[in-house]
Amino acid sequence: MTQDPHFLYIVAAYALGFVVIGAMILSILIDYASLKRALARFPQRANDPERPAQ
């Protein structure tokens, strides 16, 4: 198997794929945490008596 002339290309392609997918997952998790922090700054208005009913 390691004597295949394209073995290193295949390994590099899989490695690059794992790196790209891992980076995408990491960026999604970072964005999720950022949005969660931003939403936490807003006051809870579900039971706000001053809020008019819609």
DSSP file (Angstrom, degrees, kcal/mol; ACC not computed):
  #  RESIDUE AA STRUCTURE BP1 BP2  ACC     N-H-->O    O-->H-N    N-H-->O    O-->H-N    TCO  KAPPA ALPHA  PHI   PSI    X-CA   Y-CA   Z-CA
    1    1 A M    >         0   0    0      0, 0.0     3,-1.4     0, 0.0     6,-0.1   0.000 360.0 360.0 360.0 -43.5    0.0    0.0    0.0
    2    2 A T  T 3   +     0   0    0      1,-0.3     6,-0.1     5,-0.1     5,-0.1   0.588 360.0  68.0 -75.2  -7.3    2.8    2.5    0.8
    3    3 A Q  T 3  S+     0   0    0      4,-0.1    -1,-0.3     3,-0.1     0, 0.0   0.513  71.9 112.7 -87.6  -4.4    4.5    1.6   -2.5
    4    4 A D  S X  S-     0   0    0     -3,-1.4     3,-1.7     1,-0.1     4,-0.3  -0.497  71.4-135.5 -66.1 132.9    1.6    3.2   -4.4
    5    5 A P  T 3  S+     0   0    0      0, 0.0     4,-0.2     0, 0.0     3,-0.2   0.709 104.3  48.3 -66.0 -17.8    3.0    6.3   -6.2
    6    6 A H  T 3> S+     0   0    0      1,-0.1     4,-2.3     2,-0.1     5,-0.2   0.290  79.6 104.2-102.9   9.6   -0.1    8.3   -5.2
    7    7 A F  H <> S+     0   0    0     -3,-1.7     4,-2.4     1,-0.2     5,-0.2   0.915  81.1  47.1 -59.6 -47.0    0.0    7.3   -1.5
    8    8 A L  H  > S+     0   0    0     -4,-0.3     4,-2.7     1,-0.2    -1,-0.2   0.868 110.6  53.2 -66.0 -35.6    1.4   10.6   -0.2
    9    9 A Y  H  > S+     0   0    0      2,-0.2     4,-2.5    -4,-0.2    -1,-0.2   0.923 110.3  47.5 -63.1 -43.6   -1.1   12.5   -2.3
   10   10 A I  H  X S+     0   0    0     -4,-2.3     4,-2.3     2,-0.2    -2,-0.2   0.923 113.3  47.4 -64.6 -44.6   -4.0   10.6   -0.8
   11   11 A V  H  X S+     0   0    0     -4,-2.4     4,-2.6     1,-0.2    -2,-0.2   0.919 113.1  49.0 -62.6 -43.4   -2.7   11.0    2.7
   12   12 A A  H  X S+     0   0    0     -4,-2.7     4,-2.7     2,-0.2    -2,-0.2   0.885 110.0  51.7 -64.5 -38.3   -2.2   14.8    2.1
   13   13 A A  H  X S+     0   0    0     -4,-2.5     4,-2.2     2,-0.2    -2,-0.2   0.921 112.3  45.2 -65.3 -43.7   -5.7   15.1    0.6
   14   14 A Y  H  X S+     0   0    0     -4,-2.3     4,-2.5     2,-0.2    -2,-0.2   0.918 113.4  50.5 -64.8 -42.7   -7.3   13.4    3.7
   15   15 A A  H  X S+     0   0    0     -4,-2.6     4,-2.3     1,-0.2    -2,-0.2   0.924 111.3  47.9 -61.6 -44.7   -5.1   15.5    6.0
   16   16 A L  H  X S+     0   0    0     -4,-2.7     4,-2.7     1,-0.2    -1,-0.2   0.898 110.7  52.3 -63.5 -40.0   -6.2   18.7    4.3
   17   17 A G  H  X S+     0   0    0     -4,-2.2     4,-2.6     2,-0.2     5,-0.2   0.923 110.1  47.7 -61.3 -44.8   -9.8   17.6    4.4
   18   18 A F  H  X S+     0   0    0     -4,-2.5     4,-2.5     2,-0.2    -2,-0.2   0.896 112.6  49.6 -63.2 -40.1   -9.6   17.0    8.2
   19   19 A V  H  X S+     0   0    0     -4,-2.3     4,-2.5     2,-0.2    -2,-0.2   0.928 113.0  46.2 -65.0 -45.0   -7.9   20.3    8.7
   20   20 A V  H  X S+     0   0    0     -4,-2.7     4,-2.2     2,-0.2    -2,-0.2   0.934 115.4  45.0 -64.9 -46.6  -10.5   22.2    6.7
   21   21 A I  H  X S+     0   0    0     -4,-2.6     4,-2.4     1,-0.2    -1,-0.2   0.902 113.5  51.0 -65.4 -40.1  -13.4   20.5    8.3
   22   22 A G  H  X S+     0   0    0     -4,-2.5     4,-2.5    -5,-0.2    -2,-0.2   0.901 109.9  49.8 -62.1 -41.1  -11.9   21.0   11.8
   23   23 A A  H  X S+     0   0    0     -4,-2.5     4,-2.5     2,-0.2    -2,-0.2   0.883 110.4  50.6 -65.4 -38.1  -11.3   24.7   11.1
   24   24 A M  H  X S+     0   0    0     -4,-2.2     4,-2.1     2,-0.2    -2,-0.2   0.924 111.5  47.3 -65.0 -43.8  -15.0   25.0   10.0
   25   25 A I  H  X S+     0   0    0     -4,-2.4     4,-2.4     1,-0.2    -2,-0.2   0.920 112.7  49.8 -62.8 -43.5  -16.2   23.3   13.1
   26   26 A L  H  X S+     0   0    0     -4,-2.5     4,-2.4     1,-0.2    -2,-0.2   0.908 110.1  49.7 -62.8 -42.5  -14.0   25.5   15.3
   27   27 A S  H  X S+     0   0    0     -4,-2.5     4,-2.4     1,-0.2    -1,-0.2   0.875 110.4  50.9 -66.0 -35.6  -15.2   28.7   13.6
   28   28 A I  H  X S+     0   0    0     -4,-2.1     4,-2.6     2,-0.2    -2,-0.2   0.918 111.0  48.2 -66.0 -43.1  -18.8   27.6   14.1
   29   29 A L  H  X S+     0   0    0     -4,-2.4     4,-2.2     2,-0.2    -2,-0.2   0.894 112.5  48.4 -64.7 -39.7  -18.2   27.0   17.8
   30   30 A I  H  X S+     0   0    0     -4,-2.4     4,-2.2     2,-0.2    -2,-0.2   0.917 113.0  47.8 -65.8 -42.9  -16.4   30.3   18.2
   31   31 A D  H  X S+     0   0    0     -4,-2.4     4,-2.7     2,-0.2     5,-0.2   0.897 110.6  52.4 -64.4 -40.5  -19.2   32.1   16.4
   32   32 A Y  H  X S+     0   0    0     -4,-2.6     4,-2.4     2,-0.2    -2,-0.2   0.922 110.4  47.4 -60.7 -45.4  -21.8   30.3   18.6
   33   33 A A  H  X S+     0   0    0     -4,-2.2     4,-2.2     2,-0.2    -1,-0.2   0.898 112.2  50.2 -64.3 -39.8  -20.1   31.4   21.8
   34   34 A S  H  X S+     0   0    0     -4,-2.2     4,-2.2     2,-0.2    -2,-0.2   0.926 112.6  45.8 -64.2 -45.3  -19.8   34.9   20.6
   35   35 A L  H  X S+     0   0    0     -4,-2.7     4,-2.5     2,-0.2    -2,-0.2   0.870 110.7  53.6 -66.3 -36.4  -23.5   35.1   19.7
   36   36 A K  H  X S+     0   0    0     -4,-2.4     4,-1.7    -5,-0.2    -1,-0.2   0.909 110.0  47.6 -64.4 -42.0  -24.5   33.5   23.0
   37   37 A R  H  X S+     0   0    0     -4,-2.2     4,-0.8     2,-0.2    -2,-0.2   0.904 112.1  50.3 -64.3 -41.0  -22.5   36.1   24.8
   38   38 A A  H >< S+     0   0    0     -4,-2.2     3,-0.7     1,-0.2     4,-0.5   0.905 111.3  47.7 -65.2 -41.3  -24.1   38.9   22.8
   39   39 A L  H >< S+     0   0    0     -4,-2.5     3,-1.0     1,-0.2    -1,-0.2   0.818 103.5  62.2 -69.2 -29.9  -27.6   37.6   23.4
   40   40 A A  H 3< S+     0   0    0     -4,-1.7    -1,-0.2     1,-0.2    -2,-0.2   0.750  94.5  63.4 -67.4 -22.6  -26.9   37.3   27.1
   41   41 A R  T << S+     0   0    0     -4,-0.8    -1,-0.2    -3,-0.7    -2,-0.2   0.738  85.7  88.3 -74.3 -21.5  -26.4   41.0   27.3
   42   42 A F  S <  S-     0   0    0     -3,-1.0     2,-0.1    -4,-0.5     3,-0.0  -0.554  87.3-113.7 -76.2 140.2  -30.0   41.6   26.2
   43   43 A P        -     0   0    0      0, 0.0     2,-0.5     0, 0.0    -1,-0.1  -0.401  31.5-104.2 -71.3 151.3  -32.5   41.8   29.1
   44   44 A Q        +     0   0    0      1,-0.1     3,-0.1    -4,-0.1    -4,-0.0  -0.644  42.0 174.4 -74.7 124.5  -35.1   39.1   29.4
   45   45 A R    >   +     0   0    0     -2,-0.5     3,-0.9     1,-0.1    -1,-0.1   0.206  46.4 102.7-118.6  14.4  -38.4   40.6   28.2
   46   46 A A  T 3  S+     0   0    0      1,-0.2    -1,-0.1     3,-0.0    -2,-0.0   0.913  97.4  25.0 -67.1 -41.5  -40.7   37.6   28.3
   47   47 A N  T 3  S+     0   0    0     -3,-0.1    -1,-0.2     3,-0.0    -2,-0.1  -0.070  85.3 141.5-113.1  31.4  -42.5   38.6   31.5
   48   48 A D    X   -     0   0    0     -3,-0.9     3,-1.2     1,-0.2    -3,-0.1  -0.648  39.6-157.9 -77.9 116.2  -41.8   42.3   31.4
   49   49 A P  T 3  S+     0   0    0      0, 0.0    -1,-0.2     0, 0.0    -4,-0.0   0.751  90.9  58.0 -68.2 -21.5  -45.0   44.1   32.7
   50   50 A E  T 3  S+     0   0    0      2,-0.1    -2,-0.1    -3,-0.0    -3,-0.0   0.580  85.1  96.3 -83.0  -8.9  -44.0   47.4   30.8
   51   51 A R  S <  S-     0   0    0     -3,-1.2     2,-0.1    -6,-0.1     3,-0.1  -0.688  80.5-122.4 -83.5 126.8  -43.9   45.6   27.5
   52   52 A P        -     0   0    0      0, 0.0     2,-0.1     0, 0.0    -2,-0.1  -0.381  28.7-107.2 -68.9 146.4  -47.2   46.0   25.6
   53   53 A A              0   0    0      1,-0.1     0, 0.0    -2,-0.1     0, 0.0  -0.454 360.0 360.0 -71.7 143.9  -49.0   42.8   24.6
   54   54 A Q              0   0    0     -2,-0.1    -1,-0.1    -3,-0.1    -3,-0.0   0.380 360.0 360.0-117.2 360.0  -48.9   41.9   20.9
